[in-house]
Amino acid sequence: MHTEDGNPPAWTQAPEGFDWLAQDADGQWFWYRQQPECGWAGGIWRANSRHQQRAGQGAPNPAWAQTLAQRPPSIGDKDTDP
């Protein structure tokens, strides 16, 4: 999945159980099973490797530390999905 248009990956593409999304400084997007920690020195979000999955590639982002997002409640809720 590529996100070179500047938009984050769509939540509909997130694997089940991966409820966090964030972009690293180099532009790579990742899904996370648990809330990742900001790694300021490396320009990356940190989580155990089994709790993250690559979500796409965007342009390098100097505001990467503001990209952490939690899955919206209506996305992935089996009672509200069509």
Helices and strands as residue ranges (DSSP letters): G 11-13, E 20-23, E 28-32, E 37-39, E 44-46, G 49-51, E 52-57, G 64-66, E 69-70
